[in-house]
Amino acid sequence: MVSETIQINISSNGEVEKSLQKRSHVFPHNGTDHHSKLGSKETVANPIGDGTSTGEDIHAICTGDRDDSFDKEALPNVVSKKARLKDLSFQDLYNKDIFDDDEDEDDSDWEPLQKHVEIIKWFCTNCTMINLGDAVHCDVCGEHMESGILRHGYFASPLSQDTDLTEDICLQHSAAVGSTAIGFDERMLLHSEVEMKSHPHPERADRLRAIAASLATAGIFPGRCFPITAREITQEELQMVHSLEHIQAVDLTSHIYSSYFTPDTYANEHSARAARLAAGLCADLASAIYSGRAKNGFALVRPPGHHAGVRQAMGFCLHNNAAIAAVAAQVAGAKKVLIVDWDVHHGNGTQEIFEQNKSVLYVSLHRHEGGRFYPGTGAAVEVGTQGAEGYCVNIPWSRGGVGDDDYIFAFQHVVLPIAAEFAPDFTIISAGFDAARGDPLGCCDVTPVGYARMTDMLCTLFGGKLLVILEGGYNLRSISSSATAVIKALLGESLGSKLDNIVPTKAGIQTVMEVLKIQMNFWPSLGSSFEKLQSQWEIQCFENKKKPVKKRRRADLPRWWKWGRKQLLYHLLSGHIHVRSKRLSSK
């Protein structure tokens, strides 16, 4: 079957453009999610025995859609051995056993290739990485091939499908039921990439399933948190954030089996509704929290949103959920809204939407690396425009591997001081968990305790009216444990271990000082913090210079070694001659 894939673009004059692309792939039309089958063994065998298989052959074998008559049709229908020899070349004879239907001759002793080549391939349920061979544990994250993470979340054992659950996990706690609201709807799971590719898409429905399984196993939701009814956002509400052309482009995908806004931003026929449901849940949670019907809340939604700008969808994002929630809070009465984005990628869409708005303060902590990390925006000098300078605060990490200490250090010296001076009525966290330890895209080192600590810091701001919105995060074990820790912080549960004695890295200190030097021009309260850090930095650099450099100790050898045939050995051992060792390459 030939499927149709439509590329959706918005031209410079604002019109929606469609380009039809025909692909000769076979797609199942049963509406199932391809990513829900992760962790299974796929056996790819060539029924012809020639060592080659086409893409359609492999797909048909794996999905079971292939007709059993394939072998008969694929082999030449001949009546005699001579006729077959006449039609086949030497290469054909080498690759095919044309005598396998003759009972009186057995040529298996000279057949150069095995008739059936079995390739075992499976994708890790936890991190989506491909694994080949008979191993039952993922080579990257160690997760078992038949992991129970989608049944019990991060509580499931990573080593086998058996789950080591303690008896007291599901016990109810003393926190008041109804204090924290959760936004979730199963229809958001239908948003998936249709086209069968070589690797599962990292933004997949299992992300929500793993978090929901963790919350259910812990007795948090359902249990200690209460749900809100999902509704689809209206076009009028969307137009307060996005252009009409962008809204129409997303809605158009509901009539298309498979489409792409960018090479990594997909849509199927259910994606537009999923995006409207996610946006509607975020808007209603913001209204409920600001009006006091809920103390705080967590939006367990997808597709994510912080890369979606006024006119474009990108980075897995269709509608900007955080921006829609901020506007909804303002409609409910909030005058000033703070958005803290700790996703490992810069929220370029959110920054674009509010970069000229002084009523919304956007703070982002992200990997930047001089613009080499996706999406390339978010330098410290990007502070806002058109009179709103200072209302965009970017904390761009210069490298990967950033962990709890650097994040908490940035919160203490940049995020909280600016937030206190801004004095928001409502706070939103764009909570991507792709900076978490073990994430295959972020490659950073933030722990669940670190996320919980940052959440707890923001809960103390002006009555604790706080909404957490899920963004990225692509390791199921990391995302589910981190999200659970954040929701426990929203419930007021005591943080088990505290992050005391914060020791940031040298690169982290330099980033924070760079941000302070720029932002203190707009937030005077940062001046004293910058001067204090600068003096401490200078003292530390001065002490490092004073430390004596250890000299290489030379061998104490007898003076008589200077002469004779041992002279060269003497100079070598005493350090006067340095020899570079070279590896001998084996031939």
C-alpha positions, 0 to 999 in steps of 0.5 A: 500500500502507498501511504500519503505523507503531507509536509505542512509549512506556513509561507511568508505571506501567512498561507498554509502550504501542503506538499504531498509525499508518497511513500511505499511503506505498508502501514497498519490501519488498526490505530495501534501505537507502534511504540507500545510494542517496544521491548519485543523480539523481532525475527527477520528471516529471508524466505528466499534464502539469498541473504537480502530482504527489501524494506517491505519484506521485513515490515511484512514479516514483522507485522504478520501481514505477509501472505504465506504464498510469498515463497512460491511466488518469489521462486521461479516456476520452472519444470526442469533443472536445465531450464533453471540453470539456463535462466540463472547466472553464476551469481544466482547459483551462488546465492540460491539453492535451486535444487532444494525441491529435489529429494534425490539430491542433497547439495547442502554440503556445498551451500555457501550461505545459510538458508535462514539468517535470524536477526534478533532486534529489540528496542529498550522500553525505558530509553528506546535504544536499539539492542541486538543479540540474545541479551535481555538487558539494555546495553545503554541503561540496563533495563530488562527487555520485559521491564514492568516500568509501564505497570509500576513506573520506576518502582518496577525492578530494572533487572527483570519483569518481576517487581520488588514492591514494598508493602507500604508504597500504596499507604495513604499519607496525612496530606489533605486530599484535594490540595493538588490537582492533576490534569490527565486524559488518555486521549493524549496517548493517541498522538504518535508517529505513524511511520515505521522508522529505524528507531522509536521516536523519543516523544512517545505515549509511554512517557505518560504511561510510566509517570501515571504508573508511578503515581498509581503505585505510590497511591498518589494519583488516584488517591491523594490528588484529584483530577480535573475534567479535560476539555479542548481549548477553543480557537479564541483562547489559542489566538491569544498566543498563536497566529490563526495560520498556525492554529489552522495548520495544526487542525489540518493534521486531523484529516491526514494520516501522517504529517510532519511540521519539521523532520522531528515534529510529527502529527497523526490524525489524533494529534490536533485533538491531543494538543487541544486537550493538553492546552485546555487542561493547562488553562483550566488548571491555571484558573483553578489554582489562581482562584483557590479551587486547588492549592497547586497542580501538575499537568501530565500532558503531551505533546509538549509545548515550549518550542512552539512559537507564535507561528511555528510548531517545532521540537516535538511541540504543537501548541505552547501549553505554558504560554496558554496557562500564563494567559489563562491565569491573567484572565483569571486575575493574575497581574504578574506571572513567572515562568521557570523553564528547567527543560534541558533545551531552551524554550525558544517558543515561550521566549518569543511569545513573551519577549515584549511583555513585562507582565510575564517573567521568563527564566530558563536554565538550559544547555547552550554551549555557545549555541551548539545545543538545540535549538541554539537560542537562549544566550545570556544576552537575550534579555527581552525587547521593546521595553521589556528588557530584563523580563527574559532571563537565560541561564545557559550552561556551557557544557553537559553533565550539569547536576543538582549543585549547579541548578540549586546554586543558580536558583539561590543567586539568580532565580529566587532573587529576581523572582522576589523582586518581580513578586509574581501572582502566579508561577508556572514551571515548564518541567522538562525532565530531560536534564535528569540523570540517564536521559539520552538526549539531555546528558545531564545529572539532575536527580529527583531530589534536585527537582523536588528541591527546586519545586519546594523553593518555588512553592514558597513564592507568594502563597504557593500558587504553582502549576507544573507542566510536563515538557521533555524527558525521554528516559522512562525511569528518570522521568517517572521518578522525577515527576513523582518527586515533584508531585510529592513536593507539591503535596508538602511531603518532607524531602527525604534527603536535603541538598546541603553544602552546595558545591557548584562546578567552576563552569557553573559559577562562571555561567551564574556570574555572567548572567548576574553581570548582565541582569543586574542592570535590570534587577538592582538586587543582584548587584550585591550578590554579584560583588560577593561572588566576584570577590570569592572567585578572585580569592579562589583564583589567587589561592590556586595560583599560590599553591606550589606546583609539584615538581617531578622527583628525579631518581637519586642514582649513584654518580658513577652511573654517568660514565661508561655504557650506563650514561644514557640510562643515567640521564633517562632515569634522572629525568634529563631525557624524556622519551615518548612511548609509542604503541606498536600497532599490530598488523 
